[in-house]
Amino acid sequence: MRIITVNLNGIRSANSKGFFEWLQTQQADVICLQEIRIMHEQLTEIMLNPGNLNSAFEFAEKRGYSGVGMYFRKSPDRIKKGIGWSDMDSEGRFIQADYGKLSVVSLYLPSGTSGEERQNFKYKAMDYFEKWLRKARKSGREFIICGDWNIAHKEIDLKNWKSNQKNSGFLPAEREWMTKIFGELGFVDVFRKLNQNAEQYTWWSNRGRSWEKNVGWRIDYQVATPDVASKATGESIFREQRFSDHAPLIIDYDYKL
């Protein structure tokens, strides 16, 4: 089973940069999208059914903003749109596909970079999502939660960690929360399970020459329950083409849907 997650920073922009042509070379089983920034009526045929894939989307109420989606090679047993909290769901930040005892989620946690109000909303979203994660662990189901978490967990996960310790995305409270997810709650950072190397980033600022110099952050994850995480066999961050300010994170699992 191959799962890809990517923040597209606009599905129309990514399309114009060759994303769907690349996707059809990947033989992925599930593709999780974040920040599609589109409404349903604006989706084209290639966005709805690229190659032989089916799709599901959760849109933000605000036009041109946020939104998540998923593509599937095999249709899921059930699709759940929204996490159950209207403040987050109105921004189109959560969609879940169930296959037997496995659930795959496309998640887009808020950013707090635009100011204190959005940072406070980010903390509220983190609190709500932590409760959701605790219920998920008690459910007996396996989960792979893919997406843009907008937090770099450790110093190894961003290039300029010293100068970013007071910036959203690398604040002590955010990092401690991630440590709790991977510690007390028992979830696994699947990429880090397979790859402990430095300079493994998934997002680069459009300012300066961040992409060219690889001055990035690792804020996109596949976070899984221990059993399915133990079946991960390979990882990669695709950087040969640039579809958005994020790169696709690809993980293969010895697991059959």
Phi and psi in degrees as a GROMACS rama.xvg file:
@    title "Ramachandran Plot"
@    xaxis  label "Phi"
@    yaxis  label "Psi"
@TYPE xy
-111.158  128.416  ARG-2
-120.825  132.484  ILE-3
-117.895  137.722  ILE-4
-127.486  140.108  THR-5
-156.894  134.3  VAL-6
-85.5702  118.21  ASN-7
-86.7648  -14.4938  LEU-8
48.8955  45.5381  ASN-9
105.5  111.394  GLY-10
-66.8609  -31.8239  ILE-11
-68.3348  -40.3498  ARG-12
-63.951  -44.871  SER-13
-62.3618  -38.4315  ALA-14
-59.2652  -43.0564  ASN-15
-67.9484  -17.0451  SER-16
-101.799  10.4848  LYS-17
91.912  16.5372  GLY-18
-59.8693  -45.1558  PHE-19
-72.3069  -31.1594  PHE-20
-63.7782  -43.3925  GLU-21
-64.3114  -43.1894  TRP-22
-57.8387  -37.0157  LEU-23
-71.7205  -7.88568  GLN-24
-93.5872  -3.79399  THR-25
-94.8903  -18.9366  GLN-26
53.2969  40.0461  GLN-27
-80.3564  150.301  ALA-28
-90.1182  -38.3943  ASP-29
-137.868  134.133  VAL-30
-122.684  123.835  ILE-31
-105.051  128.745  CYS-32
-115.394  144.264  LEU-33
-130.417  157.455  GLN-34
52.9563  56.7548  GLU-35
-75.7569  -27.2431  ILE-36
53.0259  55.7148  ARG-37
-155.899  160.053  ILE-38
-105.197  162.064  MET-39
-56.6755  -43.9363  HIS-40
-69.0396  -11.3522  GLU-41
-93.6358  -7.92567  GLN-42
-69.339  133.193  LEU-43
-91.7544  173.425  THR-44
-60.0633  -42.1607  GLU-45
-67.3796  -29.1096  ILE-46
-75.2919  -30.5479  MET-47
-80.0395  -41.9161  LEU-48
-141.844  72.1807  ASN-49
-71.1944  123.438  PRO-50
62.3389  -127.799  GLY-51
-106.618  27.8901  ASN-52
-99.0368  144.645  LEU-53
-97.3348  169.84  ASN-54
-141.856  161.296  SER-55
-149.623  145.266  ALA-56
-137.162  153.917  PHE-57
-128.601  115.528  GLU-58
-98.24  150.385  PHE-59
-76.4219  152.516  ALA-60
-68.5356  -34.0464  GLU-61
-79.1156  128.775  LYS-62
-66.1738  141.07  ARG-63
69.9588  25.2447  GLY-64
-136.728  138.322  TYR-65
50.1268  -142.19  SER-66
90.2702  143.927  GLY-67
-130.556  163.809  VAL-68
-158.438  171.309  GLY-69
-146.165  145.053  MET-70
-115.205  146.969  TYR-71
-135.43  137.173  PHE-72
-78.8109  -40.1576  ARG-73
-113.198  129.807  LYS-74
-62.9166  134.157  SER-75
-72.1329  163.147  PRO-76
-69.171  -33.0927  ASP-77
-155.521  146.03  ARG-78
-120.554  130.919  ILE-79
-116.602  123.614  LYS-80
-106.371  125.301  LYS-81
92.46  150.185  GLY-82
-96.0805  -13.5531  ILE-83
108.053  4.92472  GLY-84
-119.87  115.451  TRP-85
-60.6102  -34.9784  SER-86
-61.9574  -37.5433  ASP-87
-82.8254  -39.1996  MET-88
-68.4816  -29.6537  ASP-89
-66.7638  -16.3951  SER-90
-100.328  3.77468  GLU-91
62.0405  64.7542  GLY-92
-119.616  3.37011  ARG-93
-152.319  130.602  PHE-94
-146.999  142.053  ILE-95
-131.608  137.599  GLN-96
-119.419  131.17  ALA-97
-107.287  132.215  ASP-98
-128.132  105.173  TYR-99
56.9246  -123.167  GLY-100
-92.4489  2.80778  LYS-101
-104.206  133.412  LEU-102
-116.15  132.59  SER-103
-112.748  130.141  VAL-104
-118.24  138.628  VAL-105
-105.852  118.6  SER-106
-123.953  138.517  LEU-107
-130.681  94.3708  TYR-108
-73.4991  148.156  LEU-109
-64.7226  154.493  PRO-110
-95.4857  149.807  SER-111
-111.579  14.6522  GLY-112
-72.238  -18.0688  THR-113
-84.7489  -6.07451  SER-114
146.709  179.818  GLY-115
-62.3307  -38.9894  GLU-116
-60.961  -45.3149  GLU-117
-73.7131  -30.4318  ARG-118
-64.9351  -40.5209  GLN-119
-64.1802  -39.0255  ASN-120
-64.3929  -38.2124  PHE-121
-59.9843  -44.4396  LYS-122
-62.6574  -39.2496  TYR-123
-64.5356  -40.723  LYS-124
-64.0004  -40.2888  ALA-125
-62.5352  -42.985  MET-126
-62.493  -45.1498  ASP-127
-65.0133  -43.5062  TYR-128
-67.7567  -33.239  PHE-129
-61.1491  -42.0108  GLU-130
-62.1304  -41.4069  LYS-131
-61.0968  -43.5463  TRP-132
-63.3987  -38.8397  LEU-133
-63.7429  -41.7787  ARG-134
-64.5081  -39.1552  LYS-135
-60.9306  -41.4597  ALA-136
-66.7626  -31.4166  ARG-137
-83.6962  -11.1676  LYS-138
-75.0243  -21.2369  SER-139
86.6217  -4.6917  GLY-140
-85.2422  158.736  ARG-141
-93.5457  142.296  GLU-142
-131.144  141.838  PHE-143
-125.251  111.425  ILE-144
-103.517  108.07  ILE-145
-102.58  146.478  CYS-146
147.156  -173.116  GLY-147
-91.5976  105.841  ASP-148
-89.0959  -9.47096  TRP-149
56.9779  31.3303  ASN-150
-142.653  129.753  ILE-151
-91.9768  123.905  ALA-152
-74.0374  -51.1442  HIS-153
-126.014  170.324  LYS-154
-56.3058  -34.3583  GLU-155
-65.4167  -17.0933  ILE-156
-90.8759  5.2431  ASP-157
-153.31  150.912  LEU-158
-68.0732  -54.4372  LYS-159
-99.6584  64.0374  ASN-160
-69.5928  -33.2343  TRP-161
-62.8065  -41.0255  LYS-162
-85.7221  -2.21187  SER-163
-112.03  11.7604  ASN-164
-69.5408  -16.254  GLN-165
-109.682  12.8336  LYS-166
-106.996  145.162  ASN-167
-54.4735  136.79  SER-168
102.7  -17.5423  GLY-169
-143.199  27.244  PHE-170
-73.9344  148.6  LEU-171
-52.8908  -41.9616  PRO-172
-65.3925  -36.3088  ALA-173
-67.9229  -43.7864  GLU-174
-67.5844  -39.2333  ARG-175
-63.5516  -36.7552  GLU-176
-62.7936  -43.7594  TRP-177
-63.0628  -40.3958  MET-178
-60.2347  -38.2835  THR-179
-64.7116  -41.6725  LYS-180
-59.8629  -43.9134  ILE-181
-86.9749  -8.18491  PHE-182
-109.84  -85.6274  GLY-183
-55.9924  -42.9736  GLU-184
-81.3483  -18.7022  LEU-185
84.5528  12.6812  GLY-186
-79.5284  162.92  PHE-187
-120.757  130.929  VAL-188
-79.5484  97.2599  ASP-189
-64.0298  -41.6973  VAL-190
-58.1895  -47.3734  PHE-191
-68.9941  -25.4093  ARG-192
-61.7242  -35.2846  LYS-193
-95.9751  -26.1119  LEU-194
-140.141  112.23  ASN-195
-104.156  14.4633  GLN-196
-76.0576  153.39  ASN-197
-78.2054  168.412  ALA-198
58.9945  39.7703  GLU-199
-107.542  90.3695  GLN-200
-113.8  156.728  TYR-201
-122.924  -6.48704  THR-202
-141.471  141.035  TRP-203
-135.47  135.061  TRP-204
-61.0487  148.63  SER-205
-80.7612  -4.51373  ASN-206
-84.0934  150.013  ARG-207
62.9618  -143.825  GLY-208
-122.687  47.7202  ARG-209
-59.3364  -45.4259  SER-210
-63.3684  -48.3098  TRP-211
-61.1477  -39.6876  GLU-212
-89.2092  -2.89738  LYS-213
56.8268  45.2561  ASN-214
-95.0336  85.3819  VAL-215
-128.028  -173.601  GLY-216
-132.322  146.788  TRP-217
-102.431  97.5301  ARG-218
-121.241  -0.1813  ILE-219
-105.824  134.172  ASP-220
-135.466  158.463  TYR-221
-120.609  110.669  GLN-222
-110.069  125.034  VAL-223
-133.247  157.836  ALA-224
-68.1932  154.815  THR-225
-57.6153  -39.8145  PRO-226
-65.378  -49.6273  ASP-227
-71.6207  -31.1302  VAL-228
-61.457  -34.7549  ALA-229
-67.5577  -15.0917  SER-230
-94.1761  2.32774  LYS-231
-70.1741  132.061  ALA-232
-119.228  -17.4008  THR-233
-163.339  151.758  GLY-234
-140.595  154.35  GLU-235
-160.559  152.644  SER-236
-113.855  118.039  ILE-237
-83.3314  116.994  PHE-238
-124.62  5.62532  ARG-239
-70.6195  -28.5098  GLU-240
-126.962  156.863  GLN-241
-117.517  111.253  ARG-242
-95.4227  -24.7089  PHE-243
-158.453  -166.585  SER-244
-79.4571  -3.84522  ASP-245
-110.412  157.025  HIS-246
-109.42  147.342  ALA-247
-63.1131  134.604  PRO-248
-103.977  121.305  LEU-249
-116.595  128.232  ILE-250
-133.707  134.097  ILE-251
-101.298  140.365  ASP-252
-126.537  141.595  TYR-253
-82.4882  72.2143  ASP-254
-150.005  134.907  TYR-255
-108.564  125.954  LYS-256
